[in-house]
Amino acid sequence: MKHLLEAECNRQRENAPAVTYADGELLRGGLPYRLIAGSMHYFRVHPAQWHDRIARLADLGVNTLDTYVAWNFHEKVEGRPQFDAWRDVERYVELAADAGLDVVVRPGPFICAEWDNGGLPAWLTGRPGIRLRSTDPLFFDPVQRWFDALVPRLSALQSANGGPIIAFQVENEFGSYGDDQDYLGRLRDSLTDRGITELLYTADGPTQRMQQAGSIPGVLATATLGSNPLEAARLLRSRRSDEPFVCAEFWNGWFDHWGEQHHVRSAGEAAVVVSDIVESGGSVSIYMAHGGTNFGLWAGANHDGTRLQPTVTSYDSDAAIAENGSLTAKYFALRSTLWPAVQSGGFPFDRRPATLEPRVLKVEQRGALLDSLVAASHPVADDHPLTFESIGQSSGLLLHESRPVLSLGENVIEFTGVHDRAVVYVDGERVGVIDDVDGNLTIAGSAHSVRLEVLVENQGRINYGPLLGQGKGILGRVRINGQDVIGWTSRALPLDEWSGEQLADARAGTPGGGTGFATAELDVARPADTFLALPGFGKGFVWVGDALLGRYWEIGPQRTLYIPAPFLAEGRNVITVLELEHFGDRVELRDVPDLGPEEVYVETFE
């Protein structure tokens, strides 16, 4: 034992990596080693629950916690990175160490992760002419400044410095995006130049093209997949025979889009794939072991080539540890695979966290939609509707107003470049919705000036594919009968940045119509988890107290929103709803989630 401790001290003094590889095997202390990780993101779990979720992860039978770092979560305003409270990634890493876990960190700068804009700040991607994920100085110089703020914090927590971090990922699935070895090499150097000495790796889909484009010499190449791990292992070993097989992401579940179904994967099938990886001598990270929640407006979006696919608020992902921390059948199936010696029972926590008793809460309508939004914002004049980027807003709503004259008879209002959804009002009356990039509405006119208002919703920035970084708002024009509408005021409504006072002011107006703000009061003797359902409501946003919980939408699949206990206080709590379509008359607290009708996950590679 003394000799092992001396060897470990010598390794740390020499800044040698904790984990190395040779002859097709991962090694630790010169001995064969298996990395068994579970993915869990600090930015998707309330910080008061980090300790609990990490304990559940450790008991699953993994030896490592795997997390991304979301740049835009830390640096929403350029030059002002934050690392406190919910953004205290160092504390998160230290809690993992306290639980006996190693840590793998994936610092990006791009992370995908179904996270808004793939983790890239909107202030960055909105720069005209920028080439994302490249050595373009418009992109790479801010990356360097971000790494100056982030990497030293992580470097201090490396295994070589007595911390738990044993590996870092270089970028993320770059082989699905481009083929730029210089960019990847410079990112690698950006880590090592700032003191990173632990194992470095890339992660890409298990195809020749993706592996070729996303890997670089001297950096371990790993795979991301949902099935056929032995086939992937053969591919990777055929390319680099001296490297071990590491599955950097095993997709044991999947995420959901609004308007689709809830994706599920059987516990037995997931356990078989993990068993195949482990028994073949491979290492694995289960993605996600615990998914958590896309609180606020952090959910991203995909694009299938014809339409936007916004991601739901829940990131449960049919993971082993459910969104509220419950231990699922998949948890026990994986646990028996990863840790056969551990018997069921004897957990240091409840298998299912406590929940509030179900109840129905009466809703009281507050300020009418347009009047409230006008009162909560300030107008900015321009010839054309301002975009989210031009007004300096990353997410939320924009309200545009103009005073055109409509011709007598039919008028065609044409919209081009709408990203993502525009609700159109004439003299306060809703006349239609544009939910595609281009669209038009036909309305009657009387040769008089009208108040034309357009409420544009950013439904989540694209996080994957060639449209990464696409702008939000009306990126084209608004025309009436073929002529541009000139002269607008635009109002910024960054809902996720509102203080409690701003929220109270916004909902304080006079009720009117079937949309706008509504509130419900909840008295709590002892805070506990609950699930919020909004029967009869259409589409909108929910706050619990001052915290923006997330989006809801009647098209599903998600039918309840998870409210973690730390969002609630003893005594009176106010739930605020901003409804864009039509009010219901109540909200309901439930003790189980409803994530919608299910569809079996099917793996595809693009």
N, C-alpha and C positions, 0 to 999 in steps of 0.2 A: 504494500500500500504506500509506503514511504517513497519508493522508487517511482510509482505512478504520479504521486503528487509533485515530486521533483521534476519529472518529465513535463507535466502540465505547466509548471512555473517557467521552465525553460522555453516552452513553446510560446507562452505569452510574452516573455521578454524579447523573443525573436520576431514577434508579430507574425508568426506562422499561422495559416488558416487552420481552424479546428477540423474542418472536413476537407479531404483531398480525394483524389481518385487515381487509380492505376490498374492496368490489366483488366479493365472492364468492371471494376468494383469501386464503390464509395468506401473511403477509409476514414477512421477516426482513431487517433493514437496508433496508427499503423495497423489497426485491425479492421476487418470487414464491418461495414456499418450500413444500417438501413434507415433512411430518413422517412418517417411516417408523419405527415403534417395534416392539419385541418385549417382551412381558410376561414377567417372571421375578420371583418373589417371594423375597426374602432369607430369609423364615421357612420356606421349603420347600427350601432348599439349605444344606448344611453350610457354615459360614463359611470353613472351610479350602478350600472348592471355589468360593467366589464368584469369585475371579480367573479361574479356568479357564472357568467357565460364561459369564462376561461376555465373555471373549475369543471364545468360540464364537458368542455372540450378535452381537458386532461384525462377525465375519467373514461372518455371514449376509447382511449388506448393509443393516442398519438403521442409522439415525443416532441412535436414542434408546432408552433402557431405560425401561420402564414398570413401576411397582410399586405395589401397595397397601401400606398400613401397617395392621397388625392390632393394634388397641387391646388386646385381651385377651392377646396375646402379650407385650406390654410391661407391662401393669398387671394381673397376675393377682390381686394383693392391692390393695384400694382404698388410694389414697394413696401407693403405693410403685412408681411407674413405673421401669422399668429400661431402660437404653440401652447396656449393655455386652455384650461377647462376641457371642453369636448375635443379640442385639437392637441391635447397633450400626448402626442404619440410616444414620447419617452416614458411617461407613466404607464402607458398601455404595455410597452415592451417589458418594463420592470415587473408589472403584475404577472406577465407570462412567466418570467423567471422565478417569481415567488411560488408559482404553481409547479415548478420543476420542468418547464418547457423551454426548449430552444426556440428561436425565432428566425423566420425567413422574411426579408423585407423586399418589397417590389416598389421601388421609388419612382417608376415611370421614366420620363415625365408623362407619357401617355399610359393610361391603365385600362381603357375600355370599361370593363366591370359593370356595364349597364348603368354607369354613373354619368351625370350630366356632362356633355362635352368630352367624355372619355378622360375626365380629370384635368383637362386643360382650362385655364382661366378664360372667360369670355373676353376680357380686355386684351388678351393676347391674340386669340383667333380672329378677332374683329379687325385686325390691322390690314389695311389694303395691300394686296400683293404678297402677303406672307405665304411661305411654303412650309407647311407643318411637317414635323417629324423629319427634319433635314438640317443641314449645316447652314442654311440661310441665316445670316446674322439677326434678322428680324425675329426668328424663332430661337436660335441657339444661344444668343446672348442673354435673353431672359431666363433660359434654362440654367445657364451658368450662375446667374445671380440667385436663382431659387436653390440650386444645389449648394451655393455658399451658405445659405441660411439653414438648409435641412441636413446635409450630409455630415457635418461635424457633430451634430447631435446624435446621429446614428453611429458614427464611427466610435464615439466614446462608449457605446453599448455593445461593441463587437466582443466576441469570445476572446480575442487576443488581448482585450483590455479588461477582461473579467466579467463581461456582460453575456447576454444570451444569444446575440445575433450571430448566426453561423453562415449565412449566405445572402447574397443580393442578386436580384434579377436586373439584367441590362435591357432596358426598354420593355416592350410587351407585345408578343405576337407580331413582330414587325414584318415577318415573312408573308403575312396576309395583306400587307399594305404596300410595301415597296421593296427595293433591292439596292440598298445604299450602304456598302460596307464601311465607307469613310464615316458616315454618321454614327453607326453602331460603335465603331472603334473609338471615336471621339467621346461618345457617352461612357464607354468603359473607362477611358482615361480620366473622364470627369469624376468618376468614383475613386479610382486609385490615387489620383492627384490630391484628393481631399482625405486621404488616410484609410480608405477601405482596403483591407488585406484578406478578408474572408473569401470563400468560394463565390465566384461569379458564374452566372448561367444565363442563357437565353431560353425562351419558351415559344414554340410554334406548333402549328398543326402537323400531323404525321403524314405529310406528303413530301415528295422530293422537292417540289417547287418551294413550298413554305420553309422547309428546313434549309435549303440552299440560300434563300434570300434573307432569312432571319438569323442565321448563325455566323459567328466569326471565329477565326483561329484563336486557340488558347482560352476560349470560354466554353464551358460545358454546354452542350446542346441538349435540350429536353423537349418533351412533347406535351401537348394539351389534347385531351380526347375524352370521349364518353364510352367507347367500346373498342373491341379488338386490340387490346394492349399488347398481345404477343406479336401481332403483325407490326405494330408501331415499334416494338423493341427490335425486331429484325431489321427494320428500315434504319433506325438510328445506329445500330451496331454495324450495319453494312457500310455506313458512311464514316463512322469513327469507332473502330474496333477497340480502342483503348479506353473508351468512355463507358460508364455505367448507364443502364436504362433508368431514367427518372421521368415519371409522369408528373409534370409540374401542375397540372390541373386534371383531376378526374371529375367529370361532370356527373355527379350522382343525382342531380336534379336539374331544373332549368327555370328560367325566369319567365315572366308573363308580360304581354302587351294588352293595353286596353282594347276591348272589342274582340279578343280572342278567348281561348279557354285556359284554364289553370293547368300547367304542365306538371305531370307526376311521373315518377319512375319507381318500380317496385323495389322493396327493400332487398328481396332475394337476388334480383338481377344486379343491383349495385354491389352487394356483398361478394358476388361471384367475380366481378371484374377486379375488385380490390384484392381478392384472394389470388387471382391469376397473376396480378402484378407482384405481390409479395412473394408468392411461392416460386416465381421465376427469377427471384433475386433482385427485383426492381424496388425502387422507392416511389412514394406517391404522396401527393397533396390532394386531399378531398375538397373539391370546390362545389358548393359551399358546405362546410361542416355546420356552420350556423350563418344563415343569410342576413337576418335582421330586417331593417326597414329603411326605405328611401324617404326619411323624414323631410319635411319642408318641400322644396322644389328641386331636390337633388336627383330625382329619377331621370335617366337619360332616354334615348330613343334610338330605334333602328330605322332603316329605310330599305324596302324590298325591291327598289327599282321603279316602283310606280307610286308608292304612298308612304307617308310617315307612319311609324309604328311606335307610339309613345309607351314607355314602360310604366307599370302600375306602381303604386306607393309601396306595397309589400315587396320585400325581397326574400320571402320565406324560402323560395326556390326548391320546395319539397326536400329540404335539407334534413340531416339526421337530428339536429337540434332545431326545433321549430322557431318561428318568429318570436314567440313569447318565452322561449327557453324550454318548452316541453320536450321531453325525451320521446322520440317516435319509435315505431317498429323498425325503421331504418337504423336508428341509433343502436338498438340492441343487436340487429343483424351485423352491422359493421363492428360493433364492440366484440362480439363473439369471434369475429374473424381476426381482429387486431390484437385482442387480449384474451385468449381462450382461458387463461388461468383465473380470470376475474369472474366471480359468480354474480348473478343478478341480486340486487338488494344491497343494503348497506351504503347508500349514496350519502354524500355530505350535504345534500340538498333535496328538496322535493322534486319528484319527477315532473310535476306540473306546478308551476308557480301559482300562488293564491290569486283568485280573481274576485272582483266585486260581484255581489248578487245581481242577477239580471233585473232590469227595471226599464220603465218607459218614462221619458222626460218630455214634458210639454215644451213646444217651441213658440217663442214670441217673435213676430216679425219686427225688424228694426228699420234702418234706413233703406229707401228704395235704391235700386242698383245704380243708375246713371247719376242721380243727384249725389249719392254718397261718394261715388268715385271722383266726381268733379270736386266735391268739398275736400277730399283727402289728397288733392294733388295741385300742381301749379302748371299753367299752360306755357308751352314754348312754341313760338310761331315759326313757320317755315313754308316754303312754296309747296312742299310735298310732305306726306306723313313721315315723321322721323322713325327710324328703325331702332331696335333695342341697342344696337351698337352705337349709333350716332347720338343717342340720348344718354349713353353711359350706364345702361341697365342690363344685367345679365339674365334675369328671369322675371316671371310675373305677367302683368298685363300692361298694355298701352291703350289709351283712349284717345282717338283722333276725332276732331270736329271741323267741319267746313260748312259754308253757307252757299251752295250752288243754287242756280235757278233751274228748275225742271220745266221742260217743254210741256205744252198742253198735250195730253194724251199719254201714250206709253213712252217710258224712258228706260234705256238699258244702262245699268251701272256695271261697268266691267272692272274686274280686279285682276292684276297680274303680280306674280311673285309673292303670294301670301304664305307666310311661315309663322304660325301654323294654322290658326283658326280665327276667322273674323266674323263677329256678329254685327249685323248692320241695322241701324235704327234711322228712321226718318221722322223728325218732329217727335221724338221720344217713343215712337212705336217700332217694335221689332218687325223688320220686313224680310229677314232671311239670314242664312249662315253660309259663308264660304269656307268649306273645309277641305279644299284642294288648293294646289298652288295657283291655279288660274280658275276663274269662275265669273258668272255674271248673274244679276238679278233684274227683273223687269218690274217697274213700278209706275203708277199713274202720277202725272203731274198736272199743274194748273197754271203754268207760266209765272209762278211766284217762287221767291227764295224759300228754301227749306233748311232745317237744321239736320245735316247729315252727320251721324256719329258712327264710328267703327271701333268696336272693342276687339283688340287683337290679343290672343292668348299664346304665349310661348309654352308648348306642351312638353318641353324637354329637348335639350340639344342632342344631336346625333352623336353617339359614342363609338361607332364602328363603321369602317368602310370609306369609300372615296368622298362621301359628303361630310366627313368629319370637319367641324368648324364652320359649317354653313350658318349664315346669319339668320336673325329672327326679326319678324315684323313684316311690313309691306315693303318688299324689296323692289317691287316694280312700280306700277302706277295705278291710280284710280281714274277711270274715264267715264263720262256720261255721254251717251250717243256719239262716241268716238272722239270726244274732246277731253283733254286732261282737266281734272279738277285742281285748280291752283288756289293756294291760300288755305293753310291748315293750322290748327293748334293741336299739339300733341301733349299728352299728360302721362308722366311716368308713374307706375303703380307697382313698385317692387315689394310685393306682399311679404316676402320672406325677410325683409329688412325693417318692417314696421315695428316700432316699439309698442309696448302695451298701451301707452297713451295715444299713439297714432291709431291703433286699432279701435280703441274706445271712441275716438273722435269720428272715425269712419262710419261706425255703426250707429251713431247717435242721431241720425236724421229721421225724417218723417217716413213711416212706411208707405208703400204704394206699389201696386202691381204685384206680379207673381215672382219677382226676383229681387235680389239685394241681400241685405244682412238679416240674420236671425240669431237668436241666442236661446240657450237652455241652461238651467242651473242644476248643478249636481252637488249634493251635500255628501261628504265622505267622512266617516268616523275614523277610518284607518285606510290610507291609500293602498291600493292593490291594482293589479293589471285589470284591464277590461277591453272589450271590443265594441266599437261604435258602429251601429248600422243607421242608415238614413233613408228609411222607406219613404217613397213618394218624392224624394229630392232627385234632381236631374244631374247636374254637373257643377262642381265647384271646389271649395277649399274649406278646411276645418282648422280652427285653433282650439287648443285646450289651454285656458289661461292666456298667457302671452306667447305661447309656443305654437308655431304653425306645424300642425301634425302632418298634413299632406293633402293630396287631391282625392276626390271621389268622383265617380261617373257611373251612371245607371247602366251603361252598356256592358259593365263588368269586364273581366270575370270577378274581380274583387268586390265583395259586398260588405265587408266590415273593415274598419281601420283599427289597427292595434294601438292602444293607449297604454304605454308602460307606466307602472306605478309612480316613478319619479316625476312624471308630468303632472301629477295630482297633489294637492295639498289637503291637509286636514281642514274640514269645514267646507265653506262655500267655494265651488269652482264654476267658472263660466265657460261654456262651450259656445264658440262663435262659428257660424256658417256663413260663407259668402256664396250664394246660389246664383248661377248664371242662366238657368233654364226654367225651373219651376219648383216652388216650395213644396215640401211635405208638411205635415202638421205635428210631427214628433220625431225624436231620435230615440234609439234604443241601445241600452247597454246589454251586451251578451257575454256569456262566460266561455264561449268557444268561437273560433274564427270561422268565417265563411269566405273562402277564396275562390269560389265559383265552380262551375261544371268542369270536369277534368278531361284532359287529353294526355295520352301517353307520349312522353318525350321521344323524339326520333332524332338521331344525330345526323348532321350534315356538315360538309366542309365546302367552303367557297373559295 
